């Protein structure tokens, strides 16, 4: 069964941004960390299985849209065995409001079946095993490994890709290049939470159309120029 291919982030800026120095990287991520000391995913979940389902559903869809659909789905199918028994058609009834819902329903039904058959209904804490499941690519596996199992992975979505290139934090032409650069450049002790710090910073401050530089706690160490002034 083919995976849903996430939309690739827009390519890196044509005007090259000078990479931050190691000292600037530490100050940049430290400032964001101080502003949000306990970062969390905005997807609603109860355990590794519901997290995995929510992340699969979030491809090309907002977290808010996923959160509106999953309470009823999780009530009907709280674990892999129940999800597999529900089947694609019934799963589809709960997620029609989500983009690509038909393909996602098929993925979830097959994913649940394979979890039962291969892993006793449990979500594996292993990248290769996760990526062997329908609808699970590298980014989804990274989120699950990080959030559910505390592994220092970096799931590069469009927000993290933009922030990394725009600021000079970890420039790269592809999501994988940015991922590898972030894992290399960020302080090891901060990697477990860095995914959340960067995605939330990109979602609410370093926005796509116009970054809100005037209220960015890391602006001092950011190489984006010219900085966006405050409105008015």
C-alpha beads as a LAMMPS data file, in Angstrom:
LAMMPS data file: protein, C-alpha beads

232 atoms
231 bonds

1 atom types
1 bond types

-500.0 500.0 xlo xhi
-500.0 500.0 ylo yhi
-500.0 500.0 zlo zhi

Masses

1 110.0

Atoms # bond

1 1 1 0.000 0.000 0.000
2 1 1 1.590 3.329 -1.002
3 1 1 2.387 5.848 1.702
4 1 1 0.928 9.338 1.688
5 1 1 3.758 11.543 0.535
6 1 1 3.905 14.756 2.599
7 1 1 4.180 17.991 0.689
8 1 1 7.884 18.825 0.503
9 1 1 8.846 22.033 2.271
10 1 1 9.581 24.931 -0.002
11 1 1 13.168 25.013 -1.142
12 1 1 15.758 26.918 0.830
13 1 1 15.953 30.672 0.200
14 1 1 17.756 31.668 -2.991
15 1 1 19.808 34.183 -1.003
16 1 1 22.183 32.132 1.094
17 1 1 22.025 32.788 4.822
18 1 1 25.280 32.600 6.738
19 1 1 25.108 29.662 9.163
20 1 1 25.071 30.540 12.836
21 1 1 28.258 29.867 14.744
22 1 1 28.269 27.171 17.423
23 1 1 27.977 29.880 20.084
24 1 1 25.070 31.532 18.253
25 1 1 23.305 28.177 17.886
26 1 1 23.473 27.600 21.633
27 1 1 22.181 31.106 22.396
28 1 1 19.420 30.838 19.762
29 1 1 17.989 27.526 20.950
30 1 1 18.562 28.503 24.572
31 1 1 16.443 31.633 24.164
32 1 1 13.570 29.671 22.623
33 1 1 13.883 27.040 25.353
34 1 1 13.716 29.661 28.103
35 1 1 10.502 31.049 26.619
36 1 1 8.894 27.583 26.495
37 1 1 10.529 25.343 29.124
38 1 1 8.042 22.474 28.821
39 1 1 7.204 22.121 25.113
40 1 1 4.596 19.581 24.036
41 1 1 3.088 18.400 20.786
42 1 1 -0.275 19.988 20.032
43 1 1 -1.701 16.676 18.847
44 1 1 -3.996 15.063 21.401
45 1 1 -3.115 11.482 22.313
46 1 1 -3.155 9.062 25.249
47 1 1 -0.422 6.539 24.496
48 1 1 2.030 5.538 21.743
49 1 1 -0.722 3.996 19.614
50 1 1 -3.028 7.025 19.643
51 1 1 0.008 9.248 19.038
52 1 1 0.977 7.181 15.996
53 1 1 -2.564 7.384 14.629
54 1 1 -2.720 11.147 15.189
55 1 1 0.614 11.733 13.463
56 1 1 -0.407 9.619 10.458
57 1 1 -3.623 11.638 10.212
58 1 1 -1.736 14.954 10.455
59 1 1 -0.028 14.592 7.057
60 1 1 -1.038 17.631 4.946
61 1 1 -3.589 18.523 7.651
62 1 1 -3.484 20.825 10.660
63 1 1 -3.158 19.494 14.183
64 1 1 -6.398 21.294 15.062
65 1 1 -8.309 19.387 12.376
66 1 1 -6.872 16.086 13.610
67 1 1 -7.787 16.916 17.206
68 1 1 -11.404 17.523 16.220
69 1 1 -11.682 14.081 14.625
70 1 1 -9.718 11.784 16.914
71 1 1 -11.759 11.807 20.167
72 1 1 -14.622 9.874 18.579
73 1 1 -12.213 7.637 16.658
74 1 1 -10.227 6.786 19.785
75 1 1 -13.419 6.095 21.720
76 1 1 -14.420 3.548 19.072
77 1 1 -10.922 2.119 18.576
78 1 1 -8.619 2.816 21.537
79 1 1 -5.966 0.264 20.567
80 1 1 -4.535 -1.562 17.574
81 1 1 -6.803 -4.592 17.866
82 1 1 -9.927 -2.452 17.992
83 1 1 -8.707 -0.304 15.092
84 1 1 -7.985 -3.361 12.968
85 1 1 -11.405 -4.785 13.778
86 1 1 -13.051 -1.489 12.858
87 1 1 -11.711 -1.647 9.308
88 1 1 -11.090 1.052 6.725
89 1 1 -14.727 1.833 5.927
90 1 1 -15.671 2.407 9.567
91 1 1 -12.482 4.341 10.279
92 1 1 -13.333 6.566 7.336
93 1 1 -16.608 7.579 8.971
94 1 1 -14.691 9.259 11.784
95 1 1 -12.100 11.118 9.699
96 1 1 -14.028 12.461 6.711
97 1 1 -13.224 16.029 7.779
98 1 1 -9.494 15.356 7.368
99 1 1 -7.635 15.753 4.095
100 1 1 -6.884 12.525 2.204
101 1 1 -9.168 10.663 4.606
102 1 1 -9.821 7.696 2.337
103 1 1 -6.141 6.807 1.939
104 1 1 -5.523 7.482 5.621
105 1 1 -8.384 5.180 6.624
106 1 1 -6.845 2.374 4.580
107 1 1 -3.439 3.051 6.071
108 1 1 -4.753 2.991 9.631
109 1 1 -6.628 -0.268 9.146
110 1 1 -3.579 -1.990 7.677
111 1 1 -1.199 -0.343 10.155
112 1 1 -3.296 -1.625 13.066
113 1 1 -3.439 -5.128 11.589
114 1 1 0.333 -5.242 11.200
115 1 1 0.899 -3.946 14.722
116 1 1 -1.177 -6.843 16.032
117 1 1 0.483 -9.426 13.789
118 1 1 4.090 -8.277 14.126
119 1 1 4.290 -6.485 17.478
120 1 1 1.534 -7.854 19.692
121 1 1 -0.503 -4.685 19.238
122 1 1 2.252 -2.444 20.606
123 1 1 3.994 0.429 18.823
124 1 1 7.670 -0.474 18.322
125 1 1 10.374 1.913 19.511
126 1 1 12.402 1.150 16.410
127 1 1 12.728 3.276 13.285
128 1 1 12.879 0.454 10.753
129 1 1 9.849 -1.276 12.259
130 1 1 7.873 1.968 12.278
131 1 1 8.751 2.902 8.703
132 1 1 7.632 -0.561 7.570
133 1 1 4.063 0.359 8.556
134 1 1 1.621 1.870 6.023
135 1 1 1.457 5.669 6.147
136 1 1 4.619 5.957 8.241
137 1 1 7.600 7.742 6.721
138 1 1 10.748 9.122 8.283
139 1 1 9.099 12.265 9.676
140 1 1 6.242 10.333 11.313
141 1 1 8.688 7.825 12.770
142 1 1 10.810 10.662 14.151
143 1 1 7.802 12.228 15.895
144 1 1 6.748 8.934 17.491
145 1 1 10.287 8.042 18.570
146 1 1 10.733 11.502 20.089
147 1 1 7.364 12.051 21.761
148 1 1 6.444 8.512 22.798
149 1 1 9.890 7.121 23.569
150 1 1 12.019 10.176 24.359
151 1 1 14.571 9.561 21.634
152 1 1 16.586 12.595 20.398
153 1 1 15.162 12.600 16.871
154 1 1 14.353 15.584 14.669
155 1 1 11.182 15.514 12.569
156 1 1 11.667 18.256 9.977
157 1 1 8.329 19.640 8.833
158 1 1 7.709 22.806 6.840
159 1 1 8.051 25.004 9.958
160 1 1 11.379 23.571 11.088
161 1 1 12.697 23.601 7.521
162 1 1 11.815 27.290 7.199
163 1 1 13.222 28.342 10.578
164 1 1 16.454 26.422 10.048
165 1 1 17.082 28.019 6.650
166 1 1 15.767 31.504 7.350
167 1 1 17.741 32.037 10.541
168 1 1 20.955 30.248 9.607
169 1 1 20.428 27.729 12.404
170 1 1 20.886 24.703 10.121
171 1 1 20.664 25.566 6.416
172 1 1 19.906 22.724 4.016
173 1 1 18.294 22.132 0.637
174 1 1 16.240 19.118 1.712
175 1 1 14.443 18.074 4.927
176 1 1 16.982 15.295 5.465
177 1 1 19.888 17.731 5.073
178 1 1 18.291 20.045 7.646
179 1 1 17.610 17.105 9.970
180 1 1 21.225 15.957 9.821
181 1 1 22.498 19.509 10.333
182 1 1 20.276 20.082 13.368
183 1 1 21.330 16.802 14.977
184 1 1 24.954 17.807 14.464
185 1 1 24.720 21.482 15.457
186 1 1 22.298 21.536 18.401
187 1 1 23.601 20.860 21.917
188 1 1 23.073 17.130 22.627
189 1 1 21.341 17.786 25.936
190 1 1 18.683 19.893 24.151
191 1 1 17.850 17.511 21.291
192 1 1 14.994 15.737 23.063
193 1 1 12.901 18.932 23.172
194 1 1 14.347 20.819 20.188
195 1 1 11.754 19.460 17.739
196 1 1 8.941 21.027 19.758
197 1 1 10.755 24.306 20.359
198 1 1 11.424 24.799 16.665
199 1 1 8.054 23.705 15.300
200 1 1 6.152 25.917 17.736
201 1 1 8.506 28.832 17.055
202 1 1 7.909 28.460 13.328
203 1 1 4.167 28.057 13.732
204 1 1 3.575 31.094 15.944
205 1 1 6.549 33.484 15.652
206 1 1 8.774 32.803 12.643
207 1 1 5.746 32.577 10.366
208 1 1 5.932 31.747 6.681
209 1 1 4.716 34.990 5.117
210 1 1 6.040 37.463 7.637
211 1 1 8.185 36.485 10.618
212 1 1 7.291 38.402 13.776
213 1 1 10.863 39.408 14.514
214 1 1 9.858 42.182 16.905
215 1 1 8.683 39.610 19.472
216 1 1 11.213 36.856 18.770
217 1 1 13.290 36.006 21.825
218 1 1 16.062 34.656 19.587
219 1 1 16.236 37.596 17.157
220 1 1 19.604 38.735 18.519
221 1 1 21.285 35.602 17.193
222 1 1 19.239 35.177 13.991
223 1 1 20.890 36.012 10.647
224 1 1 17.634 36.856 8.848
225 1 1 17.735 40.415 7.563
226 1 1 16.092 42.841 7.505
227 1 1 14.181 42.046 10.683
228 1 1 10.427 42.601 10.479
229 1 1 9.443 45.701 12.523
230 1 1 6.482 45.767 14.877
231 1 1 3.141 46.750 13.267
232 1 1 2.493 50.475 13.272

Bonds

1 1 1 2
2 1 2 3
3 1 3 4
4 1 4 5
5 1 5 6
6 1 6 7
7 1 7 8
8 1 8 9
9 1 9 10
10 1 10 11
11 1 11 12
12 1 12 13
13 1 13 14
14 1 14 15
15 1 15 16
16 1 16 17
17 1 17 18
18 1 18 19
19 1 19 20
20 1 20 21
21 1 21 22
22 1 22 23
23 1 23 24
24 1 24 25
25 1 25 26
26 1 26 27
27 1 27 28
28 1 28 29
29 1 29 30
30 1 30 31
31 1 31 32
32 1 32 33
33 1 33 34
34 1 34 35
35 1 35 36
36 1 36 37
37 1 37 38
38 1 38 39
39 1 39 40
40 1 40 41
41 1 41 42
42 1 42 43
43 1 43 44
44 1 44 45
45 1 45 46
46 1 46 47
47 1 47 48
48 1 48 49
49 1 49 50
50 1 50 51
51 1 51 52
52 1 52 53
53 1 53 54
54 1 54 55
55 1 55 56
56 1 56 57
57 1 57 58
58 1 58 59
59 1 59 60
60 1 60 61
61 1 61 62
62 1 62 63
63 1 63 64
64 1 64 65
65 1 65 66
66 1 66 67
67 1 67 68
68 1 68 69
69 1 69 70
70 1 70 71
71 1 71 72
72 1 72 73
73 1 73 74
74 1 74 75
75 1 75 76
76 1 76 77
77 1 77 78
78 1 78 79
79 1 79 80
80 1 80 81
81 1 81 82
82 1 82 83
83 1 83 84
84 1 84 85
85 1 85 86
86 1 86 87
87 1 87 88
88 1 88 89
89 1 89 90
90 1 90 91
91 1 91 92
92 1 92 93
93 1 93 94
94 1 94 95
95 1 95 96
96 1 96 97
97 1 97 98
98 1 98 99
99 1 99 100
100 1 100 101
101 1 101 102
102 1 102 103
103 1 103 104
104 1 104 105
105 1 105 106
106 1 106 107
107 1 107 108
108 1 108 109
109 1 109 110
110 1 110 111
111 1 111 112
112 1 112 113
113 1 113 114
114 1 114 115
115 1 115 116
116 1 116 117
117 1 117 118
118 1 118 119
119 1 119 120
120 1 120 121
121 1 121 122
122 1 122 123
123 1 123 124
124 1 124 125
125 1 125 126
126 1 126 127
127 1 127 128
128 1 128 129
129 1 129 130
130 1 130 131
131 1 131 132
132 1 132 133
133 1 133 134
134 1 134 135
135 1 135 136
136 1 136 137
137 1 137 138
138 1 138 139
139 1 139 140
140 1 140 141
141 1 141 142
142 1 142 143
143 1 143 144
144 1 144 145
145 1 145 146
146 1 146 147
147 1 147 148
148 1 148 149
149 1 149 150
150 1 150 151
151 1 151 152
152 1 152 153
153 1 153 154
154 1 154 155
155 1 155 156
156 1 156 157
157 1 157 158
158 1 158 159
159 1 159 160
160 1 160 161
161 1 161 162
162 1 162 163
163 1 163 164
164 1 164 165
165 1 165 166
166 1 166 167
167 1 167 168
168 1 168 169
169 1 169 170
170 1 170 171
171 1 171 172
172 1 172 173
173 1 173 174
174 1 174 175
175 1 175 176
176 1 176 177
177 1 177 178
178 1 178 179
179 1 179 180
180 1 180 181
181 1 181 182
182 1 182 183
183 1 183 184
184 1 184 185
185 1 185 186
186 1 186 187
187 1 187 188
188 1 188 189
189 1 189 190
190 1 190 191
191 1 191 192
192 1 192 193
193 1 193 194
194 1 194 195
195 1 195 196
196 1 196 197
197 1 197 198
198 1 198 199
199 1 199 200
200 1 200 201
201 1 201 202
202 1 202 203
203 1 203 204
204 1 204 205
205 1 205 206
206 1 206 207
207 1 207 208
208 1 208 209
209 1 209 210
210 1 210 211
211 1 211 212
212 1 212 213
213 1 213 214
214 1 214 215
215 1 215 216
216 1 216 217
217 1 217 218
218 1 218 219
219 1 219 220
220 1 220 221
221 1 221 222
222 1 222 223
223 1 223 224
224 1 224 225
225 1 225 226
226 1 226 227
227 1 227 228
228 1 228 229
229 1 229 230
230 1 230 231
231 1 231 232
